[in-house]
């Protein structure tokens, strides 16, 4: 079986991210678990993390990481501490997106990450970064603002994201906090070409399109939208593709149709409740505009993805988050999102006239 494992590993190196690569890596894990050493099984899972994230299968990464964390604690000298903490940083940014995890479980994970940072000598900068997003998702704006200040004030070290990614994250937080002008100031160095990495500025485009429309900077919004449409692909970007869908529903409905037809399968297959909820909100916005006129053209999954079905799916997902979070913030979140969508339509139509 060692030969089969090595064959699979070699083939995975040249595979594009996606379901096929994920299946190959999962077979490697099964072989390692049954026929090889615990160390082999550990490293097979480490190789799996990025592929699971890129394939939009965050829930599988969380499961695999929990196994690695337990093995690391049993034999810490056998494995890389920094590698473990790097992926742990990913996990604390993912786990709250699944309402199946209770607040108590999520808080325990955040606290464990925090204590490990202190024990291992790392800055708490990544902890405050990820926690600010979690707090905002629950509508705890004051607590999130304080966390954001601590994030900005904490020192950078080897566990921090690269400067371009972090600058983009500053903008993401500010946009989510509805501080649109400050958010644009944060990402301006990226848009001006002064900061970049393998995922930036691509990831920034989806962040700024809707804020630009809200700020009535229509020409820049359209220019960025055209760039973004070409570079963001794949199931790991369903929330971003929902943003594109909203944007082009307002500015270019035929292009919105293309985005919907290309991405709806990702939304239907996604297990990540937060991304899926936001994507379906965007789909509902699109379909409401689409159905304002009689259309001969058929949309993909038009027999399944109806406005009635979307209402049910969205309500169920929002209720799951509210029950988990112990409040009704998702109702406010969705109402605000819909209000802003309708304002964008009115403003853009007025500008077009």
N, C-alpha and C positions, 0 to 999 in steps of 0.2 A: 504493500500500500504506500510505502514511502515513495516509490517511483510515480505512482498515480498522483500523490500530493505534489511532488516536484513538477510534474507535467502541468497540473492545474495552476500552480503558482506562476510558472513561466508564461502560460497562455494569458493569465490575468494581467500581466504587465502591459500588454499591447491592446487590451480591450477598452473600448469607450465606457464611460460610466453609464450604468443602467441595470436593468433587470438581469441580463445575461451575466454580467460580471458579478452581480450580487449572488446569483445562483452558484457560480463557480467558487466564490469565496466561502459560501455556506457549505458546499461539499468539502472544501478543505478543512473547515472547522469540524465537520462530522468525522472525517478521517483522523484528524489529529486527536480528537476526543477518544476515539475507539482504539487506535493502533499506535499512537506516538506518545511523546512525553507531554507532561503538563506545560512545560515551557513552550513546546511547539504549539499547543492549543492556545496559549496566551498570545503568542505572536500572530497566530492566524486571526485572532479576533482583533488585534491592533490593526492589522491590514484591512480589516472589514469596516472599521469605523467610518473612514472617509467615503468608501463606496456606498454604505448605507445612507449616509447623509446626502450624498449627491443623487441617490436614487429616490429621495423623498421618503425614506423608510427610517425616520428618526427613532420610532419606537423600537426597532430592532437593534439600533445602536445602543440605546439605553440598557436593554437587556444584556447585550454582550459586554457592555462596560461594567455592569454590576458584577458579572462573573470575574472580570479582570481585577476589579477593585478588591474583591475578597481574596483572590490568589496573591495579589501584591501584599496585602496585610499579613498573610500567612508567611510569605517569604520575600520581604522587601529588598533583600540584597540581590535577588535574582533578576530584578527588572528595573527599568529606567523610571526614576521618580518624576523627572521632568516630563517625560512622554505621558505618563499617567495623568499628571496634573493638567497638561495641555488639553487632553481629551475630556477630563473632568470639567474643565471650563466650558466645553461644548455642551455637556450634559446639563449643567445648571441653567443654560440658556434654552434648553429644549423641554425639560421635564414639566414646567408649568403649563405648557401648551396642550397637555393632555389632562382633561378633567377627571380621568380615572384615578389620578394621584391626588390624595387628600392634601389639604393645607399643612397638616402635621407632617406628612411625608416629605413634602416639598421643603418646608422649613428645616427639617432634619438634614436634608441633602445640602441645602445652602450652608447650614451651620457646620456640617462636616467639612465641606470645602474650605470654609473660612478658617477653621481650626487647623486644617492641614497646611494652608498657606502660612499661618503664623508659625507652626511647628517646623516647617521646611524652610522658612526664611524668605518666603515670597511676599511681595507687596499685595495688598488687598484691592488693588486697582481692578482686576478682572471680577472680583466678587461684587464690588459696588456697581460696575458696569452692568452685569447680568441682573443684579437685583433691582436696579432702577427700572428695567423693562418689565420685570415681573410685577412690581408695585404699580406701574402705570396700567398694566393689563387688568388690574383689580379696581382701578379708579382712585387709587390712593395717591393723589397728585402731590400733596405736601410732603409725604414720606419719600416719594420718588424724587422730588426736587432736592431734598436733603441728601439723598443717596447720590444724585448726580454731582452735587458739590463735592462729596467725598471721593467720588470717582475722579473728577478733574484734579483734585488736590493730592491724590495718592501718587507715589512715585512709580515710574515705569521700570520694568525689569524684563527678564526673559520670558515671563508668562503673559506679558501684554501682547495684544494684537499689534500688527505693524502700524506705523503712523498713519498711513493712508486709510486702512480699514477702521482705525479708531476715529479718525476725523469723520469718516462716513457715519460711524456709530453716534457721534455727537449730534450730527444732523438728524439722524433717525430719531433719537430721543426728543430733540427739540420739536420736530414735526409732530411726533406723537403727543407731545404736551401742548400742541397748538400754538407754538411760538415760531410762526412761519418765517418771519424776517430774520430772527436769530439763527434759525435752521439754515436758511439760504447763506447767511454769512459764514456758517460753519463749513458748508460744503463748497463754497466758492473757490477755494484753492484747488479742489479736485476738478471742478468744471472748467477752470482756467488752465488745466494741464500741469499744475505745479506739484501735484501729489498723485501717485498711481502705484498699483501693484498688479498681481495677476487677476484680481477680481474687481479692482477699482480703476477706472470710473464706471465700469459696466453696472455694478450694483447700485451706484449712486443715481443713475438715470431714473430708475423706478421710484426712488425716494423723492425726487424733486418735481416730477411732472404735475401731480395734483396740487402741491403747494404753489407752483408757478401759476396754475390756472386760478387758484383762489386769490393770488396776489395780482391777478389781471395782467400778468406778463405773458401774453398769449403767444407772441412770436417765438420767444425763447422756449416756452413750453412745447410748442409744435416741433421745433428744431431738436430738442432733447428727445421728444417722443419718437421721432423717426430714427434716431440713433439707437435708442433703447430697444425698439421693436426687433432690430436685427441681431442683438447680441445676447439676449436673455432667453434661453431655451431650457426645457427639461422639467421633470416633475418636482425637483427641489425648489422651483421658483413659482409655485402656484399662487402664492400670495402676491408676488410681484406681477405675475401675469394677470391677476385680477385687477391690479392697478392699471395695467395697459388697457385692459378691457374697459374700465371706467373712462379712461382718458379718450380712447378712440370712439367710444359710444357718444361722447360729447363732440369730438372734433372730426371724426371720419368713420361713419357707421359701417361702410363696406369692409374697412380694415378690422373693425371690432368683430364683425362676423367671422373673418378669417382667424382671428385670435381665439374666439370662442370655439370654433370647430377644431382647432389644433390642440386646445388645452383642456376641454371638458373631460376627457378621459382621465387626465391627471387628478382633477378635482373629485371625480367619482371614486377613484382608487385610493385616494389619500387617507391615511389613518391619523394624520396630525390634525387634531380637532381645531386648533386655533387658525392654522393656515387654511384649512378647508372651509371653516366658517367665513373667514374674510373673503375667500375666493367666491363662495356661493352668494354672499352679499353683492359682490360685483356682478355676478351672473344675473341675479335678480334685477339689478339696475339696468343691465343690458336688455334683458328680455322684456321688461316693461316698455322701454323705448322701441324695441323691435316690433312689439305687438300693437303699437299705436296706429299702424297701418296694416292693411291686408297684404300679405307677402306670398308670392308663388314659391319662392326659394325655401327649401327645407333645410333646417339646421340639424347638425349631428345630435343624436340622442333626443330628438324633438318629442318622441313618444314617452320618454321617461322624465326628461328635465322640463317640467312645466312650472308655471308660477305657483300652482297649488302645492306641488311637491317641494319646491324650494321653500315655501313658507313653513312647511312642516319640518324640513331638515334644519333650517335656520333656527326655528323656535326651539327644537330639541337640543341643538348644540348650545345655544345661548343659555337655556335653562340649566344645562349640565354645568356650565361655568359658574352661573349665579349660585347654584346649590353648593358647589365646591367652595366658592369664595365667600359665601354667607352674606351676599348683598344682591342688589338688582342692577348693578352697574352695566351689565351687558345691554339692558334695555336702553339706557341712556347712550351708551356707545353706539348702538345701531341707529337710534333716532338721530344722533348728531351726524353720523356718516351719511344717512339718507338726506338729511337737510342740506349738507354741503354738496352732495351730488346734484340735487335739484337746483341749488344756487349756481353751480357751474354751468348747467345747461342754460339757464336764463341769462347768465352773464355772457357766455360765449355766443349765444344767438343774438344778443343785443350788439355785441362787438362786430359780428359778421354783417349786421345790417348797416 
